[in-house]
Amino acid sequence: MILIGQYDSSFTRRIAIAMKLYGIAFEHRPWSVFSDADRLRKVNPLVRVPTLVLDDGEVLIDSHSIIDFLDRLAPAGKAMFPAAEPERHRAMKVAALATGVADKAVALFYEIHMHQQPSTSLMARLTMQIHGALAALESSRAEADGDYWFGDAIGHADIAVACAFRHLTEALPDVVGAGEYPAIRAHCARLEAMDVFKENSQAFIPPK
């Protein structure tokens, strides 16, 4: 399989870490949606990452569908979303909040840095949405015991939050204060110290 996208994308990085944890071999092509748009378009008409090219040539073009596909390849009982309810929908909610933070962070970065006249009202709305999701995640993580959000093993929720928060704080360092969200910060620091996170990592590269 071939994973396309740079690891400063929290979505692409999330997939890479999940594949490594599952022991799924893949080739990584660190294409940019900007500088590599022409060749990416030939694979994914949306020119979006992550893009996963399967061994049979089929292409998956959305991180949620890629995660679903990977979970079906995992050994029995080892998928990183719980199989049973209510744990499953709780973990999926945390992951959805995290990917929502990442979505809004990308939109806010583009609004600030890629428009000649950024919309102050849109910037305020995006910032509000980011902090709203982070506040919900902070409360949830503070209530959880152990190194991971749900149980004794790392899951997709853990990975999604760490990848999104890393992207947010690197791409938009002024959005979140140093003393804000201590439970999330401790969670992310613990995961970022893991070899699989360090080995699948890239400092944020502003688009040109």
Phi and psi in degrees as a GROMACS rama.xvg file:
@    title "Ramachandran Plot"
@    xaxis  label "Phi"
@    yaxis  label "Psi"
@TYPE xy
-124.886  123.298  ILE-2
-102.037  122.758  LEU-3
-108.979  132.371  ILE-4
137.714  151.752  GLY-5
-85.6672  152.175  GLN-6
-80.8246  0.672218  TYR-7
-81.2534  -5.43805  ASP-8
-83.1594  119.428  SER-9
-62.661  -29.2786  SER-10
-69.5295  -44.7094  PHE-11
-68.0274  -43.5587  THR-12
-61.227  -40.2796  ARG-13
-57.7926  -42.767  ARG-14
-66.2339  -44.1525  ILE-15
-60.0404  -44.4958  ALA-16
-64.732  -42.1978  ILE-17
-62.2499  -42.6242  ALA-18
-64.638  -40.13  MET-19
-63.5789  -44.5098  LYS-20
-65.7022  -30.8407  LEU-21
-82.1302  -9.4969  TYR-22
73.4539  27.8139  GLY-23
-93.8641  118.645  ILE-24
-72.2038  142.405  ALA-25
-155.847  157.191  PHE-26
-97.3724  136.868  GLU-27
-106.035  127.555  HIS-28
-117.167  105.348  ARG-29
-80.1305  62.4333  PRO-30
-81.2906  144.484  TRP-31
-96.7352  142.407  SER-32
-70.0563  -10.8716  VAL-33
-99.6784  -66.143  PHE-34
-74.5601  -20.2613  SER-35
-113.71  24.6954  ASP-36
-59.2897  -39.8287  ALA-37
-63.9396  -46.0735  ASP-38
-77.0866  -28.2621  ARG-39
-67.182  -37.2013  LEU-40
-60.3343  -30.9688  ARG-41
-68.3013  -23.331  LYS-42
-99.0118  -42.1199  VAL-43
-131.128  108.451  ASN-44
-63.2287  -17.6219  PRO-45
-80.0747  -11.4  LEU-46
52.3052  56.9207  VAL-47
-135.673  149.441  ARG-48
-121.192  152.783  VAL-49
-77.278  150.634  PRO-50
-123.371  130.199  THR-51
-118.188  118.59  LEU-52
-94.1361  119.155  VAL-53
-79.6455  167.57  LEU-54
-63.4097  -26.1591  ASP-55
-89.2293  4.77186  ASP-56
93.8121  -12.8971  GLY-57
-65.1661  151.81  GLU-58
-123.582  128.997  VAL-59
-103.592  135.969  LEU-60
-126.619  16.5429  ILE-61
-142.956  136.909  ASP-62
-61.9159  -35.2243  SER-63
-66.0795  -43.3801  HIS-64
-69.6481  -32.6688  SER-65
-66.3553  -44.5772  ILE-66
-59.3748  -44.1038  ILE-67
-59.8039  -42.5462  ASP-68
-63.6587  -45.1681  PHE-69
-63.6031  -39.1487  LEU-70
-61.54  -30.9729  ASP-71
-74.514  -16.7816  ARG-72
-90.478  -13.5669  LEU-73
-68.312  148.888  ALA-74
-58.4651  155.691  PRO-75
-54.1245  127.436  ALA-76
80.5421  1.93114  GLY-77
-108.805  0.661431  LYS-78
-61.3939  143.139  ALA-79
-88.2363  4.19484  MET-80
-105.681  132.941  PHE-81
-57.5255  148.808  PRO-82
-86.6437  -29.544  ALA-83
-97.4725  149.855  ALA-84
-90.9589  149.565  GLU-85
-89.2427  0.295714  PRO-86
-60.5049  -35.0824  GLU-87
-63.605  -51.661  ARG-88
-70.8467  -26.9013  HIS-89
-66.7525  -43.6735  ARG-90
-66.6412  -38.8596  ALA-91
-67.2388  -32.2991  MET-92
-65.3494  -43.891  LYS-93
-62.1923  -44.9428  VAL-94
-62.6132  -38.945  ALA-95
-66.7597  -39.679  ALA-96
-62.2521  -41.1558  LEU-97
-65.1417  -46.3304  ALA-98
-68.3425  -28.5838  THR-99
-65.0388  -41.687  GLY-100
-58.3402  -44.8652  VAL-101
-63.3599  -42.3459  ALA-102
-58.8383  -48.1804  ASP-103
-68.0741  -33.3933  LYS-104
-65.3199  -41.1316  ALA-105
-62.9456  -46.0153  VAL-106
-62.0866  -39.9442  ALA-107
-68.5612  -40.6323  LEU-108
-60.0191  -47.0014  PHE-109
-61.6766  -41.4329  TYR-110
-63.8924  -41.11  GLU-111
-73.4725  -44.9633  ILE-112
-103.861  -11.6832  HIS-113
-121.521  6.64412  MET-114
-118.497  138.328  HIS-115
-65.3987  -34.9037  GLN-116
-128.495  84.8634  GLN-117
-59.3229  146.189  PRO-118
-82.5429  115.422  SER-119
-65.556  -34.3094  THR-120
-69.0171  -39.8487  SER-121
-68.048  -41.7336  LEU-122
-58.808  -42.8246  MET-123
-64.4663  -41.87  ALA-124
-64.7473  -45.9925  ARG-125
-62.669  -42.2071  LEU-126
-62.8387  -41.8483  THR-127
-60.9304  -42.7569  MET-128
-65.2398  -41.0798  GLN-129
-60.754  -48.8665  ILE-130
-69.281  -32.3192  HIS-131
-62.4553  -44.7547  GLY-132
-67.7705  -41.4443  ALA-133
-63.7485  -37.5504  LEU-134
-63.5536  -41.091  ALA-135
-65.7214  -41.1944  ALA-136
-66.7176  -39.5925  LEU-137
-60.5115  -45.8238  GLU-138
-62.5163  -43.1783  SER-139
-64.8453  -43.8038  SER-140
-69.5748  -36.1144  ARG-141
-64.0235  -27.8097  ALA-142
-84.2657  -15.2008  GLU-143
-86.4375  141.708  ALA-144
-98.6757  153.146  ASP-145
91.6347  178.204  GLY-146
-73.5432  -21.9551  ASP-147
-121.323  162.116  TYR-148
-66.079  -43.7447  TRP-149
-130.015  98.0323  PHE-150
88.6786  -160.753  GLY-151
-97.4367  -0.983038  ASP-152
-124.575  151.567  ALA-153
-65.841  144.055  ILE-154
-134.011  176.547  GLY-155
-60.4304  -34.349  HIS-156
-61.8638  -45.6925  ALA-157
-57.5025  -48.5403  ASP-158
-64.4731  -44.7866  ILE-159
-60.4326  -43.451  ALA-160
-64.7713  -46.5949  VAL-161
-62.1007  -43.7124  ALA-162
-66.8137  -42.0674  CYS-163
-66.4124  -42.6099  ALA-164
-68.6929  -37.49  PHE-165
-60.5812  -47.138  ARG-166
-62.3111  -46.8886  HIS-167
-58.1305  -48.875  LEU-168
-74.2242  -21.9213  THR-169
-86.3  -42.6692  GLU-170
-75.7303  -33.8315  ALA-171
-133.411  70.3471  LEU-172
-64.2497  -16.4188  PRO-173
-93.1901  -3.57344  ASP-174
-77.702  -37.1256  VAL-175
-115.832  124.201  VAL-176
-70.587  154.182  GLY-177
-60.697  -29.2698  ALA-178
-94.4536  0.411866  GLY-179
-85.1176  147.521  GLU-180
57.8274  57.8566  TYR-181
-62.9562  -34.6793  PRO-182
-66.9049  -40.6269  ALA-183
-65.5743  -43.2015  ILE-184
-60.7454  -43.3637  ARG-185
-65.1268  -41.1301  ALA-186
-59.9976  -48.5612  HIS-187
-67.139  -38.9716  CYS-188
-62.4858  -39.0512  ALA-189
-63.5331  -44.2423  ARG-190
-72.1582  -40.402  LEU-191
-63.5658  -19.4202  GLU-192
-79.9639  -11.6892  ALA-193
-74.4368  145.432  MET-194
-58.0647  -39.8708  ASP-195
-65.4632  -30.1713  VAL-196
-76.601  -41.5953  PHE-197
-66.5412  -35.1991  LYS-198
-79.3288  -17.8225  GLU-199
-121.069  71.0198  ASN-200
-147.309  152.434  SER-201
-157.178  132.24  GLN-202
-62.6848  148.132  ALA-203
-62.0953  131.447  PHE-204
-114.947  111.278  ILE-205
-60.6433  136.771  PRO-206
-66.8244  151.117  PRO-207
